């Protein structure tokens, strides 16, 4: 299994049976399976979504967005409940090219990716259980 480190962007190869052993990046020792969303930059996002073998759930958000702020704790809670999915947050204001590439028209918007391919998208605020139910139906 390949996992991209959200801290240094290095690709790490981890045996599937070792995913629950709290693996760390071989380059920077950052936790690879942290139970919290990783904050990615526009530069990190393409490699992260294309080289991470696990599904990646991206939350496009902005600091000024009230609904985004309301959904943030729900997204964090969902990340704690689903270690089989990598949760990431991308600030749409700080990542205009990524927002354009993925045609983000409203926020918050969730994109579910697998091996660099978009499986599904959904906009709006929702509780953690609904986030997980929505994502898992496509996996």
Phi, psi and omega in degrees: 000136176257136176227133177268134180287127179288347181269312185244355177072016177282142177272129182242139176258119182237129175300139182309319183288351181258003182298329181273003181267023179055057181295150178238159180295135178290341181266314186239357178068018176284145178297130181270337183241038180300142182272046178210154180294141175268139177268117182249149175270171177301325181286327182283328191303310184303314180293320181300312184284332182273335184253000177265122183286334177284157174298147180240126177252115184258132173253108172275125187214177173212149184296329183277353187273112179302311177300325178296318179295324179291326183275340184308311180293330177291320178295319177297318179296319178299321179298323178290334185267352186223078181293346181279358179236136174271124181259129178225152178241137178232121178285112185296333177288323180277348182231063184296326179291322177294319178298320178291315181302320182264010176053050178282116183252339177213158179227150358288143174232132176257135173239129176258120184241149174216120181055039177082002182251133177286124178266323183196162175214153181205137179248150176114166180277140177206155179286163183305315182298322180289323176301313182292318179298317179297311183295316185293337179292341180260357183260000000 
